[in-house]
Amino acid sequence: MDRAFEEFKKANLEKAFFFFRDDSKVKDLRDLLSDYKFLAESYNVALSVRELAAQIKGALPGGYDLALQRLEATRDLLPQWQERQFKFYDLVQSRVPELEGFLADANPQEEFTLGAAVGKQKTQETYEEKDKALSETITYFKNWRDKPTSVVVELDPQGQLQRVFRIPAP
């Protein structure tokens, strides 16, 4: 994500003869924006995978402390992810005036302004959703710490693992 951020920051948007805009530069910016969104979403998916792996680890005997530690570390990474997203979309919005061009086929200023606003909104929604889910999972783990539990493993008819979870011991 950092590479895409720096490339967007350094993108040359100078106009030829002070008023012609090279539309290939705008296309390059669209590509950089798309790349950044893809990388940010990939990072978000990686956090989800990390959370799931910690939950599975916590369901196994002896894995509770490590699982709780990983869940808390994942929750700690979430504000950094959100901050990086906001910083990027602020950069996009700050570069919009450079996209003005009189003799160009299309005016992408509105497109990039709206894209940045929508990106920020989606980032905030994703952050709130993931933070709430992680906080609930961590609370759930902490409440089970001193209670006896059993591990339940569900297999399909072919013997493949379907689900692993903990339940209070009888």
Secondary structure as GFF3:
##gff-version 3
##sequence-region A 1 170
A	DSSP	alpha_helix	2	10	.	.	.	ID=ss1
A	DSSP	alpha_helix	23	59	.	.	.	ID=ss2
A	DSSP	alpha_helix	64	95	.	.	.	ID=ss3
A	DSSP	three_ten_helix	96	99	.	.	.	ID=ss4
A	DSSP	alpha_helix	109	144	.	.	.	ID=ss5
A	DSSP	beta_strand	149	155	.	.	.	ID=ss6
A	DSSP	beta_strand	161	168	.	.	.	ID=ss7
###
